[in-house]
Amino acid sequence: MTGQEKIDALISSLGAIKNRVTDNGYNTVGAVGYAALGGVVVDDAFDDGLITQQELDDYLDAHALVIGHDYETATTAQQLFTQEYQGAMNDLDAAIDVLVDASAEILTATGIMTTAATADTSPEQTALQAMIATDEYSIDQAEVDAYNQAVAQVEQYAQQAGAFMAAANNADLTASIDSYAQVNNFVVGNYTTITYTQNIDEFVINWDDDGFGSGWQGYLTDDMVDADDIFAAGEYVEQYGTMPN
């Protein structure tokens, strides 16, 4: 069985068990209702809600097959890039959390702009002076450094995630890598390092244990997005809740 066939078997076995539990939920509600009215539930009326031994065995077999399969070692370049995309997205999620915190620090301080704009009397200006003397309403070098670093991290991981997704969907690129691995008789997923450099549009992949390594350049030219693109997309998402077509 392929790895996907094993997952399909797991889904099927779980579906059978879920149906039993769902059926029993209906049985329970109905039985309680009848009990309140004096209805007598007959023996074995709940049998359809029982998980059979065969259903459990099917699940345990499928569970063991999925647990025992090697899903980490990619066998194709598309799988390799998909795995790298997922890893980059995890890093991106973490980087966004850091950026949110860093942004909150800066925005709290910039929130004093409204107070400053209306401070046209001596008491108001004195109050403003007292506010900006506090840590909460002032911006220091450490906060700016933390914010700028968080922005850079989000850019880096977003760039990497997008590149890996574009690569996974690029049939010419994946076919070239698959062919390189086949000709040299090694498994694509046994790579030791992979890097993408955007300004030259190049992937470099090394299979150090097998003694191979190569670069693939110029495959993602049509997938590039610049500052105007991402800003416009951000505004669109804020307004419509989805990426533009």
N, C-alpha and C positions, 0 to 999 in steps of 0.2 A: 504493500500500500504506500502511496505517496503521502507526504506530510499533510497535504490538503485533504486527502481522502480520510486520513485519521481524524482530522478536525471535524470533517463532515459526519463521521460516525459518532463522535462525541456529541455534536449538536443534536443528532437524531436521537441518541439515547437520553439526553437531557430533556428533549421535547416530550418523549414518552412519559418520563417521570413527572414533568411539569403538568401534563394533561391529567394525570392521576390526581395530583394535588388540587388542581383547579376543579375537577369533577367533585372531589370530596368537599370542597368549599360550598358548591351548590347543594350537595347532599346535606351538609350540616345545617345550612340556612333553612332548607325545606323541612328537615326533620324537627328542628326546633320549633318552626312554625306549626307543624302538625301536632307536636307534643302539647303546645299551648291550647290547641283546640280539642285535644283528646284523641288524636290520631295515633294509632299503634304501628310503629315501624316494624316491618316483618324482618325475620332473620335474613342475614346476608344482603340486605338492601344497600349496604355501604361497600359491597365488594368492588364496585367500579372505581372506588377511591383508594384501593389498596395497591401499593407498588409490588409487582410480582418479582419473584426471584430471577426470572429471565431478564426482566428490565434492569434490575440491579446488576446482574452479571454482564449485560451488554454495556452498561455504563462503566463498570470497573475495567472491562477489557479495553474500551475506547480511551478511558482515562490513562491507563497504563501505556497504551500506544503513543498518545500525545506526549506524556511525560518523558517517555524514552526516546522520542525523535529528536534529532539534531536540527533545530530550526535556526540556530545561530550562524552556522556556516552557510553562507550564500553559495548557490551553485550557478548563478547567472549574475551578470553585471547589473541587471535590473534589480535583483534582490539585494545586491550589495548597496546600490545607491538608495534603495528604499530604507534599508536598515540605517544608513548614515543620516538620511532625512529625519527619521524618527528620533535618533539621538540628538540631532541638532535642534529639533523642535522642543525636546525636553530641556535642553540648555536655554533655548529662547524663552520658554515659559518662566524659568528661574530668573533669567536676566530681566524680564518684564516686571517681576515682583520687586526686584531691587530698584528698578527705575521708578516704579510707582511710589515707593517709599522716599526715594531721593527727590522726586518731583514734589511730593507733599511738603517736604521741608522748604523748598524754594518758594512754592506757591503760597505757603502760609506767610512768609515774609513779604511777598509781593502784594498780598491782600491789604497791606496798609496803604496802598495807593489811594483808595477811596477816602480814607481818613485824611491823608495828606492833601488831597485835592480840595477838601472843604475846610481845612484848617486856616482860617483867615482872621482869627482873633488871637490875642495873646494867650488866653486860657487853653484854646484848642491847640495852638502851636506848642505850648508847654506840655500838654498831654501827649501830643505826637512825639515830642522829644523823649518823653519817658518811655513810650512804647518801643521806639527804635533802639533804645538802650538795652532792651532785653534780648536774650538769645532767640526767643521765639520769633520776634519780628525783625531780625537782622540776618544778613547773609555773610558767611565767612568763607575763607579759602577752602577749608575742608569740605564744606557742603557743595561748593561749586565743583571741586575735584571729584567728589562722589557722584554728583549728577552727570558730569561730562563722561566719566568712566562708564556709568550705567548706560548712557546713550550709545557709546561706542560698542559696548557689549551687545546691545540689542541689534545694532546694525550688523555686527559681525555674524551673529547666530542666524539672523534673518537672511543674510546673504548666503550663508552656507546651506541653510535649509532649502532655500529657493533653488540654489544650484543643484543640490542633490535630487530634488524633485524633478527639475527640468531634465537632468541627466537620466533619471529613471524612465522618463517618458520619451527620450530621444533614441529612436530605434537604430539610427546609424551609429551612434556612440556605443550603445550597449552591444551591438553586433560586432563592432571592431574589438572591443575588450574581450568578448566571449571567444572570438576567433583567435586572439592573441594567446589566451589561456589554453585553448584547445591545441593549437599548433605546438605550444611549449609544454603541454601535458602537465598542467597544474590546476588546482581548484581555485576558482575566482575568489571564493570566500576566505581563503587562507592568506589574504593580504595582511601586511604588517603596518603600513601607513597609507593614508590617502589625504591629499591636500587639494584645495581649489584656490587659484589665484585669479581674482576677478579682472584685474586690470590687463591681464594678458589672456584671459579666458582659457585657463589651462588646468586640467586635472593631472596630477602626478600620483601614480599608484605603485607601490613597491611590494613585492613578494619576496622578502629577504630570505626566508627559509628555503625558497625554491630557487633563489638566485636570479630573479627577474624583476624588472621595473621598467616603466615607460610613462610617457606623457601623452595626453590627448588634448589638442588645442583647437579653439575656434568653433566648437559645436553649439555654444549657447548664445551666439550673437543676437539672434532674434528674440531671446528671452530677457534681455536687459531692461531694467526700469530705472529711471533716474529720480532725482529729488522731486521734480514736478509731478511725475507719475504717482509716487507714493503719497505725496501730500493730497493730490486730487482724489486718490482712492480712499484716503482716510476721511476726507470730508464727505465723500459719497456714502461710505459705510455709516458714518455718524448720522446722516440724514435718512438713509433707506434701509440700513441694517444688513446690507449684503454688498459684496464686491461688484463693481461695474462689469458689464459684459465686455 
